[in-house]
Amino acid sequence: MTGYRVMQPPGNTGSGASADWFIMTYKMPGITVEITPQIKKSFVPLKYWDEIWKRNKTVGLVAAEEVLNRKQ
């Protein structure tokens, strides 16, 4: 849906990001869903966020549905 593929983490966690916090706090797997392409190893300019949000606002629901379908 986003154009990204599922990947294993490239190394140890510990960047301080929310997925790392979740993993360390709850001792459960955590994920980060990328919804926008990287732009020159920098932050995505705010002018793109409205379109990015419109294209990806259901990503979380689609991911949750996928998990539920796999459990059945």
N, CA, C and O atoms as a CHARMM CRD file, in Angstrom:
* protein
*
  288
    1    1 MET  N      0.81500  -1.20100   0.00000 PROA 1      0.00000
    2    1 MET  CA     0.00000   0.00000   0.00000 PROA 1      0.00000
    3    1 MET  C      0.86200   1.27000   0.00000 PROA 1      0.00000
    4    1 MET  O      0.52000   2.25700  -0.65100 PROA 1      0.00000
    5    2 THR  N      1.97900   1.23800   0.73200 PROA 2      0.00000
    6    2 THR  CA     2.83700   2.41800   0.81900 PROA 2      0.00000
    7    2 THR  C      3.96900   2.40700  -0.19500 PROA 2      0.00000
    8    2 THR  O      4.60700   3.43200  -0.43200 PROA 2      0.00000
    9    3 GLY  N      4.22000   1.24500  -0.79400 PROA 3      0.00000
   10    3 GLY  CA     5.33400   1.11300  -1.71600 PROA 3      0.00000
   11    3 GLY  C      6.58300   0.57400  -1.05200 PROA 3      0.00000
   12    3 GLY  O      7.55100   0.24200  -1.73700 PROA 3      0.00000
   13    4 TYR  N      6.58200   0.48100   0.26700 PROA 4      0.00000
   14    4 TYR  CA     7.71000  -0.09200   0.99400 PROA 4      0.00000
   15    4 TYR  C      7.46900  -1.58200   1.18400 PROA 4      0.00000
   16    4 TYR  O      6.32500  -2.03500   1.17100 PROA 4      0.00000
   17    5 ARG  N      8.54200  -2.34200   1.35900 PROA 5      0.00000
   18    5 ARG  CA     8.40800  -3.76400   1.65400 PROA 5      0.00000
   19    5 ARG  C      8.73700  -3.99400   3.12600 PROA 5      0.00000
   20    5 ARG  O      9.41700  -3.18200   3.75300 PROA 5      0.00000
   21    6 VAL  N      8.25200  -5.10000   3.66800 PROA 6      0.00000
   22    6 VAL  CA     8.54300  -5.44300   5.05600 PROA 6      0.00000
   23    6 VAL  C     10.00400  -5.84300   5.15100 PROA 6      0.00000
   24    6 VAL  O     10.49000  -6.63300   4.34200 PROA 6      0.00000
   25    7 MET  N     10.70600  -5.29900   6.14000 PROA 7      0.00000
   26    7 MET  CA    12.13500  -5.56100   6.29800 PROA 7      0.00000
   27    7 MET  C     12.44600  -5.83100   7.76400 PROA 7      0.00000
   28    7 MET  O     11.74700  -5.35500   8.65900 PROA 7      0.00000
   29    8 GLN  N     13.49000  -6.59000   7.99200 PROA 8      0.00000
   30    8 GLN  CA    14.01900  -6.75900   9.33800 PROA 8      0.00000
   31    8 GLN  C     14.77300  -5.49000   9.70500 PROA 8      0.00000
   32    8 GLN  O     15.29900  -4.81100   8.82400 PROA 8      0.00000
   33    9 PRO  N     14.83600  -5.15400  11.00500 PROA 9      0.00000
   34    9 PRO  CA    15.63500  -3.98500  11.39700 PROA 9      0.00000
   35    9 PRO  C     17.08900  -4.16900  10.96600 PROA 9      0.00000
   36    9 PRO  O     17.59400  -5.29100  10.97800 PROA 9      0.00000
   37   10 PRO  N     17.76700  -3.09000  10.58600 PROA 10     0.00000
   38   10 PRO  CA    19.14000  -3.20100  10.09500 PROA 10     0.00000
   39   10 PRO  C     20.17300  -3.51100  11.17600 PROA 10     0.00000
   40   10 PRO  O     21.31200  -3.84800  10.85300 PROA 10     0.00000
   41   11 GLY  N     19.80700  -3.40400  12.42800 PROA 11     0.00000
   42   11 GLY  CA    20.76700  -3.65400  13.50900 PROA 11     0.00000
   43   11 GLY  C     20.07300  -3.55300  14.84400 PROA 11     0.00000
   44   11 GLY  O     18.86700  -3.77600  14.95200 PROA 11     0.00000
   45   12 ASN  N     20.83400  -3.22000  15.84900 PROA 12     0.00000
   46   12 ASN  CA    20.25700  -3.06800  17.17800 PROA 12     0.00000
   47   12 ASN  C     19.35000  -1.85000  17.22800 PROA 12     0.00000
   48   12 ASN  O     19.57800  -0.85400  16.54200 PROA 12     0.00000
   49   13 THR  N     18.31400  -1.95100  18.05800 PROA 13     0.00000
   50   13 THR  CA    17.46500  -0.78400  18.27100 PROA 13     0.00000
   51   13 THR  C     18.16400   0.13300  19.25300 PROA 13     0.00000
   52   13 THR  O     19.18800  -0.23400  19.83000 PROA 13     0.00000
   53   14 GLY  N     17.63400   1.29000  19.44300 PROA 14     0.00000
   54   14 GLY  CA    18.22300   2.18900  20.41900 PROA 14     0.00000
   55   14 GLY  C     18.32900   3.61600  19.94800 PROA 14     0.00000
   56   14 GLY  O     19.09300   4.39400  20.52000 PROA 14     0.00000
   57   15 SER  N     17.58600   3.98400  18.92200 PROA 15     0.00000
   58   15 SER  CA    17.66500   5.35100  18.41900 PROA 15     0.00000
   59   15 SER  C     16.85700   6.32300  19.26500 PROA 15     0.00000
   60   15 SER  O     16.96600   7.53700  19.09300 PROA 15     0.00000
   61   16 GLY  N     16.04300   5.79300  20.18100 PROA 16     0.00000
   62   16 GLY  CA    15.19200   6.65500  20.98700 PROA 16     0.00000
   63   16 GLY  C     13.84900   6.91700  20.34200 PROA 16     0.00000
   64   16 GLY  O     13.04200   7.66600  20.89200 PROA 16     0.00000
   65   17 ALA  N     13.58700   6.32400  19.19600 PROA 17     0.00000
   66   17 ALA  CA    12.31200   6.50600  18.50600 PROA 17     0.00000
   67   17 ALA  C     11.19700   5.77800  19.25200 PROA 17     0.00000
   68   17 ALA  O     11.46100   4.94700  20.12100 PROA 17     0.00000
   69   18 SER  N      9.96800   6.09300  18.91100 PROA 18     0.00000
   70   18 SER  CA     8.82500   5.51700  19.62200 PROA 18     0.00000
   71   18 SER  C      8.75900   4.00100  19.50500 PROA 18     0.00000
   72   18 SER  O      8.34700   3.34300  20.46000 PROA 18     0.00000
   73   19 ALA  N      9.14600   3.42100  18.37400 PROA 19     0.00000
   74   19 ALA  CA     9.14800   1.95600  18.25500 PROA 19     0.00000
   75   19 ALA  C     10.15000   1.35400  19.23200 PROA 19     0.00000
   76   19 ALA  O      9.86100   0.32800  19.84900 PROA 19     0.00000
   77   20 ASP  N     11.31700   1.96500  19.38500 PROA 20     0.00000
   78   20 ASP  CA    12.31000   1.48900  20.34300 PROA 20     0.00000
   79   20 ASP  C     11.76500   1.58200  21.76600 PROA 20     0.00000
   80   20 ASP  O     11.93200   0.65500  22.55800 PROA 20     0.00000
   81   21 TRP  N     11.11500   2.69500  22.09000 PROA 21     0.00000
   82   21 TRP  CA    10.52200   2.85700  23.41200 PROA 21     0.00000
   83   21 TRP  C      9.50400   1.75700  23.67300 PROA 21     0.00000
   84   21 TRP  O      9.50300   1.14300  24.74000 PROA 21     0.00000
   85   22 PHE  N      8.63900   1.50800  22.69400 PROA 22     0.00000
   86   22 PHE  CA     7.61100   0.48000  22.85500 PROA 22     0.00000
   87   22 PHE  C      8.23800  -0.88600  23.09800 PROA 22     0.00000
   88   22 PHE  O      7.81700  -1.60900  24.00000 PROA 22     0.00000
   89   23 ILE  N      9.23700  -1.24400  22.30200 PROA 23     0.00000
   90   23 ILE  CA     9.90300  -2.54500  22.43400 PROA 23     0.00000
   91   23 ILE  C     10.52800  -2.68200  23.82100 PROA 23     0.00000
   92   23 ILE  O     10.36700  -3.71000  24.47800 PROA 23     0.00000
   93   24 MET  N     11.22900  -1.66300  24.25600 PROA 24     0.00000
   94   24 MET  CA    11.91500  -1.73500  25.55100 PROA 24     0.00000
   95   24 MET  C     10.92400  -1.70500  26.71900 PROA 24     0.00000
   96   24 MET  O     11.13900  -2.38600  27.72200 PROA 24     0.00000
   97   25 THR  N      9.86100  -0.94100  26.60700 PROA 25     0.00000
   98   25 THR  CA     8.89600  -0.80900  27.69600 PROA 25     0.00000
   99   25 THR  C      7.98900  -2.02500  27.82300 PROA 25     0.00000
  100   25 THR  O      7.75800  -2.51400  28.92800 PROA 25     0.00000
  101   26 TYR  N      7.47400  -2.51700  26.69400 PROA 26     0.00000
  102   26 TYR  CA     6.48300  -3.58500  26.72200 PROA 26     0.00000
  103   26 TYR  C      7.04200  -4.96500  26.38000 PROA 26     0.00000
  104   26 TYR  O      6.32500  -5.96300  26.45500 PROA 26     0.00000
  105   27 LYS  N      8.31500  -5.02200  26.00700 PROA 27     0.00000
  106   27 LYS  CA     8.95600  -6.30400  25.66000 PROA 27     0.00000
  107   27 LYS  C      8.15600  -7.06300  24.60100 PROA 27     0.00000
  108   27 LYS  O      7.98800  -8.28000  24.67700 PROA 27     0.00000
  109   28 MET  N      7.67300  -6.31800  23.62000 PROA 28     0.00000
  110   28 MET  CA     6.90700  -6.87000  22.50400 PROA 28     0.00000
  111   28 MET  C      7.46300  -6.28400  21.20600 PROA 28     0.00000
  112   28 MET  O      8.09900  -5.23000  21.22400 PROA 28     0.00000
  113   29 PRO  N      7.22800  -6.96400  20.07800 PROA 29     0.00000
  114   29 PRO  CA     7.69500  -6.40500  18.79700 PROA 29     0.00000
  115   29 PRO  C      7.02900  -5.06000  18.51000 PROA 29     0.00000
  116   29 PRO  O      5.86500  -4.84600  18.85000 PROA 29     0.00000
  117   30 GLY  N      7.76400  -4.18400  17.89700 PROA 30     0.00000
  118   30 GLY  CA     7.23200  -2.89400  17.49300 PROA 30     0.00000
  119   30 GLY  C      7.57300  -2.64400  16.03700 PROA 30     0.00000
  120   30 GLY  O      8.55000  -3.18900  15.52300 PROA 30     0.00000
  121   31 ILE  N      6.78600  -1.83700  15.38200 PROA 31     0.00000
  122   31 ILE  CA     7.04500  -1.53600  13.97300 PROA 31     0.00000
  123   31 ILE  C      7.00100  -0.02800  13.74100 PROA 31     0.00000
  124   31 ILE  O      6.38900   0.72600  14.49700 PROA 31     0.00000
  125   32 THR  N      7.66100   0.37400  12.68800 PROA 32     0.00000
  126   32 THR  CA     7.57400   1.73800  12.19500 PROA 32     0.00000
  127   32 THR  C      7.10300   1.64800  10.75600 PROA 32     0.00000
  128   32 THR  O      7.72400   0.97300   9.93400 PROA 32     0.00000
  129   33 VAL  N      6.02300   2.31800  10.45500 PROA 33     0.00000
  130   33 VAL  CA     5.48600   2.30100   9.09700 PROA 33     0.00000
  131   33 VAL  C      5.93700   3.57200   8.39800 PROA 33     0.00000
  132   33 VAL  O      5.60800   4.67900   8.82200 PROA 33     0.00000
  133   34 GLU  N      6.69000   3.40100   7.33100 PROA 34     0.00000
  134   34 GLU  CA     7.13500   4.55000   6.53200 PROA 34     0.00000
  135   34 GLU  C      6.04200   4.86100   5.51700 PROA 34     0.00000
  136   34 GLU  O      5.57700   3.97000   4.80600 PROA 34     0.00000
  137   35 ILE  N      5.63400   6.11900   5.45100 PROA 35     0.00000
  138   35 ILE  CA     4.56000   6.47400   4.52100 PROA 35     0.00000
  139   35 ILE  C      4.99400   7.48100   3.46700 PROA 35     0.00000
  140   35 ILE  O      4.19600   7.86500   2.61200 PROA 35     0.00000
  141   36 THR  N      6.22800   7.90600   3.51800 PROA 36     0.00000
  142   36 THR  CA     6.68500   8.87300   2.53000 PROA 36     0.00000
  143   36 THR  C      8.10700   8.52800   2.09200 PROA 36     0.00000
  144   36 THR  O      8.89800   8.04400   2.90200 PROA 36     0.00000
  145   37 PRO  N      8.43500   8.76500   0.85500 PROA 37     0.00000
  146   37 PRO  CA     9.79700   8.47600   0.40500 PROA 37     0.00000
  147   37 PRO  C     10.80400   9.41500   1.05400 PROA 37     0.00000
  148   37 PRO  O     10.48700  10.55200   1.40300 PROA 37     0.00000
  149   38 GLN  N     12.00300   8.92100   1.20300 PROA 38     0.00000
  150   38 GLN  CA    13.08200   9.74900   1.73200 PROA 38     0.00000
  151   38 GLN  C     13.45900  10.79300   0.68900 PROA 38     0.00000
  152   38 GLN  O     13.54600  10.49000  -0.50100 PROA 38     0.00000
  153   39 ILE  N     13.67600  11.99500   1.13300 PROA 39     0.00000
  154   39 ILE  CA    14.06400  13.07900   0.22200 PROA 39     0.00000
  155   39 ILE  C     15.45400  13.56100   0.61100 PROA 39     0.00000
  156   39 ILE  O     15.61400  14.30400   1.57900 PROA 39     0.00000
  157   40 LYS  N     16.45800  13.13500  -0.15100 PROA 40     0.00000
  158   40 LYS  CA    17.84400  13.56500   0.05500 PROA 40     0.00000
  159   40 LYS  C     18.29800  13.43600   1.50700 PROA 40     0.00000
  160   40 LYS  O     18.94100  14.34400   2.03500 PROA 40     0.00000
  161   41 LYS  N     17.97100  12.31300   2.16000 PROA 41     0.00000
  162   41 LYS  CA    18.38300  12.05300   3.54700 PROA 41     0.00000
  163   41 LYS  C     18.03700  13.21900   4.46800 PROA 41     0.00000
  164   41 LYS  O     18.84300  13.63100   5.30200 PROA 41     0.00000
  165   42 SER  N     16.84100  13.73100   4.30500 PROA 42     0.00000
  166   42 SER  CA    16.40100  14.87100   5.09000 PROA 42     0.00000
  167   42 SER  C     14.93300  14.70400   5.45000 PROA 42     0.00000
  168   42 SER  O     14.29600  13.72500   5.06000 PROA 42     0.00000
  169   43 PHE  N     14.41400  15.64600   6.18300 PROA 43     0.00000
  170   43 PHE  CA    13.00700  15.64100   6.51400 PROA 43     0.00000
  171   43 PHE  C     12.17900  15.95700   5.27500 PROA 43     0.00000
  172   43 PHE  O     12.63300  16.67000   4.38000 PROA 43     0.00000
  173   44 VAL  N     10.96700  15.42400   5.23200 PROA 44     0.00000
  174   44 VAL  CA    10.06300  15.71000   4.12400 PROA 44     0.00000
  175   44 VAL  C      9.48000  17.10600   4.35100 PROA 44     0.00000
  176   44 VAL  O      8.95800  17.38400   5.43100 PROA 44     0.00000
  177   45 PRO  N      9.55900  17.97800   3.35900 PROA 45     0.00000
  178   45 PRO  CA     9.00200  19.32400   3.51800 PROA 45     0.00000
  179   45 PRO  C      7.50500  19.28200   3.84100 PROA 45     0.00000
  180   45 PRO  O      6.76900  18.45300   3.30500 PROA 45     0.00000
  181   46 LEU  N      7.07200  20.17000   4.70600 PROA 46     0.00000
  182   46 LEU  CA     5.67300  20.19900   5.14000 PROA 46     0.00000
  183   46 LEU  C      4.69400  20.36300   3.99100 PROA 46     0.00000
  184   46 LEU  O      3.54600  19.93500   4.10500 PROA 46     0.00000
  185   47 LYS  N      5.10900  20.96300   2.89700 PROA 47     0.00000
  186   47 LYS  CA     4.18000  21.17400   1.78400 PROA 47     0.00000
  187   47 LYS  C      3.67000  19.85700   1.19700 PROA 47     0.00000
  188   47 LYS  O      2.65600  19.86000   0.49900 PROA 47     0.00000
  189   48 TYR  N      4.34200  18.73100   1.45900 PROA 48     0.00000
  190   48 TYR  CA     3.91300  17.43000   0.94000 PROA 48     0.00000
  191   48 TYR  C      2.98700  16.67300   1.87700 PROA 48     0.00000
  192   48 TYR  O      2.37500  15.68800   1.46600 PROA 48     0.00000
  193   49 TRP  N      2.86700  17.11000   3.13400 PROA 49     0.00000
  194   49 TRP  CA     2.17900  16.29400   4.12000 PROA 49     0.00000
  195   49 TRP  C      0.68800  16.11500   3.86800 PROA 49     0.00000
  196   49 TRP  O      0.16400  15.04100   4.16000 PROA 49     0.00000
  197   50 ASP  N     -0.01600  17.10000   3.34600 PROA 50     0.00000
  198   50 ASP  CA    -1.45300  16.92600   3.07900 PROA 50     0.00000
  199   50 ASP  C     -1.68900  15.78300   2.09800 PROA 50     0.00000
  200   50 ASP  O     -2.55900  14.94000   2.31900 PROA 50     0.00000
  201   51 GLU  N     -0.91700  15.75300   1.01500 PROA 51     0.00000
  202   51 GLU  CA    -1.08400  14.67200   0.03800 PROA 51     0.00000
  203   51 GLU  C     -0.65800  13.33000   0.62300 PROA 51     0.00000
  204   51 GLU  O     -1.32400  12.31700   0.40600 PROA 51     0.00000
  205   52 ILE  N      0.43700  13.31900   1.35600 PROA 52     0.00000
  206   52 ILE  CA     0.91600  12.07900   1.97400 PROA 52     0.00000
  207   52 ILE  C     -0.14600  11.53300   2.92300 PROA 52     0.00000
  208   52 ILE  O     -0.42000  10.33300   2.92300 PROA 52     0.00000
  209   53 TRP  N     -0.74000  12.39900   3.72300 PROA 53     0.00000
  210   53 TRP  CA    -1.78300  11.96400   4.65300 PROA 53     0.00000
  211   53 TRP  C     -2.99000  11.41700   3.89500 PROA 53     0.00000
  212   53 TRP  O     -3.50700  10.36200   4.26300 PROA 53     0.00000
  213   54 LYS  N     -3.44700  12.08900   2.86400 PROA 54     0.00000
  214   54 LYS  CA    -4.60400  11.61900   2.09300 PROA 54     0.00000
  215   54 LYS  C     -4.36100  10.22800   1.52400 PROA 54     0.00000
  216   54 LYS  O     -5.26900   9.39700   1.52100 PROA 54     0.00000
  217   55 ARG  N     -3.14400   9.96200   1.04100 PROA 55     0.00000
  218   55 ARG  CA    -2.82500   8.65500   0.45500 PROA 55     0.00000
  219   55 ARG  C     -2.68100   7.55900   1.49900 PROA 55     0.00000
  220   55 ARG  O     -2.90200   6.38800   1.19000 PROA 55     0.00000
  221   56 ASN  N     -2.31500   7.91100   2.72600 PROA 56     0.00000
  222   56 ASN  CA    -1.90600   6.90400   3.70300 PROA 56     0.00000
  223   56 ASN  C     -2.69800   6.88000   5.00600 PROA 56     0.00000
  224   56 ASN  O     -2.32500   6.15400   5.92700 PROA 56     0.00000
  225   57 LYS  N     -3.76800   7.64200   5.10900 PROA 57     0.00000
  226   57 LYS  CA    -4.46200   7.73000   6.39100 PROA 57     0.00000
  227   57 LYS  C     -5.08000   6.41600   6.85200 PROA 57     0.00000
  228   57 LYS  O     -5.41300   6.28200   8.02900 PROA 57     0.00000
  229   58 THR  N     -5.24200   5.45500   5.96900 PROA 58     0.00000
  230   58 THR  CA    -5.82300   4.17000   6.38300 PROA 58     0.00000
  231   58 THR  C     -4.77200   3.06800   6.56200 PROA 58     0.00000
  232   58 THR  O     -5.13000   1.91100   6.78500 PROA 58     0.00000
  233   59 VAL  N     -3.50100   3.40500   6.46900 PROA 59     0.00000
  234   59 VAL  CA    -2.43900   2.39300   6.57800 PROA 59     0.00000
  235   59 VAL  C     -2.54600   1.61200   7.88900 PROA 59     0.00000
  236   59 VAL  O     -2.43700   0.38600   7.88200 PROA 59     0.00000
  237   60 GLY  N     -2.75500   2.29200   8.99500 PROA 60     0.00000
  238   60 GLY  CA    -2.86600   1.61000  10.28500 PROA 60     0.00000
  239   60 GLY  C     -4.01900   0.62800  10.32300 PROA 60     0.00000
  240   60 GLY  O     -3.88000  -0.47200  10.85900 PROA 60     0.00000
  241   61 LEU  N     -5.15800   1.01100   9.76000 PROA 61     0.00000
  242   61 LEU  CA    -6.31900   0.11800   9.72600 PROA 61     0.00000
  243   61 LEU  C     -6.06200  -1.08800   8.82800 PROA 61     0.00000
  244   61 LEU  O     -6.44800  -2.20700   9.16400 PROA 61     0.00000
  245   62 VAL  N     -5.42000  -0.86500   7.69800 PROA 62     0.00000
  246   62 VAL  CA    -5.09500  -1.96300   6.78700 PROA 62     0.00000
  247   62 VAL  C     -4.12600  -2.94000   7.45700 PROA 62     0.00000
  248   62 VAL  O     -4.28300  -4.15400   7.32700 PROA 62     0.00000
  249   63 ALA  N     -3.13600  -2.42200   8.16400 PROA 63     0.00000
  250   63 ALA  CA    -2.18000  -3.28400   8.86200 PROA 63     0.00000
  251   63 ALA  C     -2.87900  -4.10100   9.94300 PROA 63     0.00000
  252   63 ALA  O     -2.61100  -5.29400  10.08100 PROA 63     0.00000
  253   64 ALA  N     -3.77100  -3.47900  10.71200 PROA 64     0.00000
  254   64 ALA  CA    -4.50800  -4.19900  11.75500 PROA 64     0.00000
  255   64 ALA  C     -5.39200  -5.28200  11.15000 PROA 64     0.00000
  256   64 ALA  O     -5.48400  -6.38400  11.69100 PROA 64     0.00000
  257   65 GLU  N     -6.03600  -4.97800  10.04500 PROA 65     0.00000
  258   65 GLU  CA    -6.88000  -5.96800   9.36600 PROA 65     0.00000
  259   65 GLU  C     -6.04600  -7.14900   8.87200 PROA 65     0.00000
  260   65 GLU  O     -6.47900  -8.29800   8.96100 PROA 65     0.00000
  261   66 GLU  N     -4.87400  -6.87200   8.36300 PROA 66     0.00000
  262   66 GLU  CA    -3.96400  -7.92100   7.89600 PROA 66     0.00000
  263   66 GLU  C     -3.59900  -8.87200   9.04300 PROA 66     0.00000
  264   66 GLU  O     -3.59100 -10.09000   8.86600 PROA 66     0.00000
  265   67 VAL  N     -3.30500  -8.31900  10.19700 PROA 67     0.00000
  266   67 VAL  CA    -2.97200  -9.13600  11.36300 PROA 67     0.00000
  267   67 VAL  C     -4.15400 -10.00400  11.75200 PROA 67     0.00000
  268   67 VAL  O     -3.98900 -11.19500  12.01600 PROA 67     0.00000
  269   68 LEU  N     -5.33800  -9.42200  11.79100 PROA 68     0.00000
  270   68 LEU  CA    -6.52900 -10.19100  12.15400 PROA 68     0.00000
  271   68 LEU  C     -6.78800 -11.31600  11.15800 PROA 68     0.00000
  272   68 LEU  O     -7.15100 -12.42200  11.56000 PROA 68     0.00000
  273   69 ASN  N     -6.60900 -11.05200   9.87700 PROA 69     0.00000
  274   69 ASN  CA    -6.82500 -12.07100   8.85000 PROA 69     0.00000
  275   69 ASN  C     -5.82600 -13.21400   8.97600 PROA 69     0.00000
  276   69 ASN  O     -6.17200 -14.36400   8.70700 PROA 69     0.00000
  277   70 ARG  N     -4.60600 -12.92000   9.37700 PROA 70     0.00000
  278   70 ARG  CA    -3.58700 -13.96600   9.53300 PROA 70     0.00000
  279   70 ARG  C     -3.85000 -14.85300  10.74000 PROA 70     0.00000
  280   70 ARG  O     -3.45000 -16.01700  10.75300 PROA 70     0.00000
  281   71 LYS  N     -4.52100 -14.31300  11.75700 PROA 71     0.00000
  282   71 LYS  CA    -4.81600 -15.09300  12.96200 PROA 71     0.00000
  283   71 LYS  C     -5.96600 -16.06700  12.73800 PROA 71     0.00000
  284   71 LYS  O     -6.11400 -17.02700  13.49400 PROA 71     0.00000
  285   72 GLN  N     -6.77700 -15.83800  11.72200 PROA 72     0.00000
  286   72 GLN  CA    -7.93900 -16.68900  11.48100 PROA 72     0.00000
  287   72 GLN  C     -7.60800 -17.91200  10.68400 PROA 72     0.00000
  288   72 GLN  O     -8.49100 -18.72300  10.40300 PROA 72     0.00000
